[in-house]
Amino acid sequence: MQMDRQSYKRVLMGPGPSDVDPRVLEALARPTMGHLDPAFLGILNDIRSLLQYTFKTQNQMTLAMSGTGSAGMETCVVNLIEPGDPMLVCINGVFGKRMADVAGRAGADVSTLEVAWGSVFEAEAIDLVLKRKPAKVVGIVHAETSTGARQPIEEISRVVHDNGALLLVDTVTSLGGIQVEVDGWKIDACYSGTQKCLSCPPGLAPVTFSEAALQALEKRKTKVQSWYLDLTMIRQYWGSERLYHHTAPINMNYALLEALRIVKEEGLEKRWARHWANHRMLRRGLAAIGIEYVAQAGYELPMLNAVSVPEGVDDAKVRKQLLEEFGIEIGAGLGSFKGRVWRIGLMGAASTESNVMLFLAALEKCLSDQGHKFPRGASIAAAAEADTQ
């Protein structure tokens, strides 16, 4: 008898969504209440407090937008940008390109700074661009999901603010997985998604705005382009007024609250350390069978491991076999990396030693079935070596 497709159990080791803790799934199933119910409004307060903890910020304008991470991107852009405002977007992968597209649709006068996919930006290069053409907002991706590159933010933040601009940062893949310091890095607008390292189903987009960003919002001469994402109205729902704006996804907020409680229980520093430890284990295993990372050396993400497909190996066949034989999902390459790169996720609840070992054993089987030559069992042996870092 054929199994119902919806009941398949997957090990989600792609670029997202990630595995979801049973506690979060149970929270989704709780009875739905009204979005103006005092009990639900209390839940929103708890979510704000835990998001402040996770973003490492005291920003009062910290909330979960109704929509996926891309809604978070649009929220940050459309609330800060008015038609004609100059915005610089740094592009080193798919999601930098998406931010530039969103900014253009919002009417921004968009400039871009591009580096090769997998590379990161130097603060000096951004400084030179801003001195030639000042910007109101500078947008950059902290964890580029399409390339596995981790962008240092602190020095870039200094340069951006020295040039009188606001800093907008995409932390969709990084929040809850590696260090994110909204206040410490002086980030003005920051957004994320629930389905990556927070290990919650997709559907909400955490955002946070600094006082400087709120001042820019309050000084607008035109209405925010998007009614649905207009924070001048939404903040009245999340604030003390509790004015109706739209019907919040009640059960998704239950799930996010439980996911954030799990983050707090583990502790951010321990959670970050877990992601790095499992990344190093995976990296040792892959190196032992000749598989290399594509991001700039020293700037690889621990939760999104972008690696080269070995010469002569059929990318799609390996991914299909992993899914059908082992129930493991990994991601294909995007854009110029299509057919050349695998994206292996170790996000949130999926970042475990057992998942690393399961994946390496399954990958060796897939490579062997294609006749690829490598030292059999080497990845498992290397991964099992003691982590001395």
Secondary structure, 3 states (H helix, E strand, C coil): CCCCHHHCCCEECCCCCCCCCHHHHHHHCCCCCCCCCHHHHHHHHHHHHHHHHHHCCCCCEEEEEECCHHHHHHHHHHHHCCCCCEEEEEECCHHHHHHHHHHHHCCCEEEEEECCCCCCCCHHHHHHHHHHCCCCEEEEECEECCCCEECCCHHHHHHHHHCCCEEEEECCCCCCCCCCCCCCCCCCEEECCCCCCCCCCCCEEEEEECHHHHHHHHCCCCCCCCCCCCHHHHHHHHCCCCCCCCCCCHHHHHHHHHHHHHHHHHCHHHHHHHHHHHHHHHHHHHHHCCCCECCCCCCECCCEEEEECCCCCCHHHHHHHHHHHHCEECEECCHHHCCCEEEEECCHHHCCHHHHHHHHHHHHHHHHHCCCCCCCCHHHHHHCCCCCC
